């Protein structure tokens, strides 16, 4: 994979990870206001962004597995960290939304 392709994949991880985290935060806020339809939509949007990020990550992993070493830079590490944080945050958002649903049902 060319350096430009690596950079595009790295920036994709950062962009899609950031979008997912933002959507997950908006989902929590919607649930807090009792708008569970919007919360569900925002979680779906977050998951779609995470899927796109995984596609970018898969390309880099495939390249590495085929013996074409990917140079690990601070930007590469940052992108992976950003993605993992977004995944964890989205998972936690789902749990928080479930709690708001339970509170709302009482």
N, C-alpha and C positions, 0 to 999 in steps of 0.2 A: 504494500500500500504506500502510495506516495505521501510525502510530508503534508501536502495540501489536503489529501483525503483524511489523514490522521487528525489534522487540525479541525476539519469539518466534523469528524466523528466526536472529537473532544468537545467542541463547541455545542454540538447536538446534545451531548450528555448534560452539559451545564444548562442549556436553554430548556430542554424538556424536563429536566429535574426541577428547575426553578418554577416552571409552569405548573408542574404537578403539586409542588409544595404550596404555591399560591392558591390553586384551586382547592386543595385540602383545607387550607385555612378559611377560605370563603365558605366551604361546606360546613365547617364547625360553626361559623357565625350564623349561617342560615338556620342550622338546627337550633342554635341558641334562641333564635327568634321564632322558632316553631314552624319554619318553612322547610319541611322535610323533603318535599318534591325538589326544591332547589338544592338542598344538601345532597340528595341522591344524584342529581345531575352533575354537580360539581365534583363529586367523588368519581363518577363515570369519566368526566373530563380529565381528572388527575390520573386515573388508570390508563386512559388513552395516551397521555403524555409519557407515562412510565413505559408503556409498550414501545413507543417511538424511541425512547432513550435506550431500551434494551436492544433494539435493532442496531443502533449505532455501536453499542458496546459489543454485540455479537460479531460485527465486522472486524473489530480490532482483535477479539479473541480468536476468531477464525484465522486471521493473518498470523498471529503468534503460533497457533497450533500447526500451521503449515510451514513453520520454520522461518518465516519472515519476521524477524525481531522488531517489536514496536519499541521505539525509544521512549523511556519513561522520564517525563519531565515533571516539574512542579505543577504545570497546567494539567497534565494527565492525572496526577494524583488528586488534584483539586476536583476534577470532573467526576472521578470515581467516588470521592467523598460526598460530593454534592448529590449524586444519584442515590447513594445508600441512605443519606439523611432524608431525602425526599421519600424514599420507599418506606422508611420507618415512620416518618411523619404521617404519611397517608394511611398506613395501618393503624396508627394511634388515632387519627381523625375518625376512622370508621368506628372505633370503640367509643369515642366520645359522643359521636352522633347516636349510637345505640343507647347510651346512657340518657341523652336528652329525650329520645323516644320513650324510654321507660318513665322518665319524670313526667313527660307530657301525658302519658296514658293514665297516670294516677289521678 
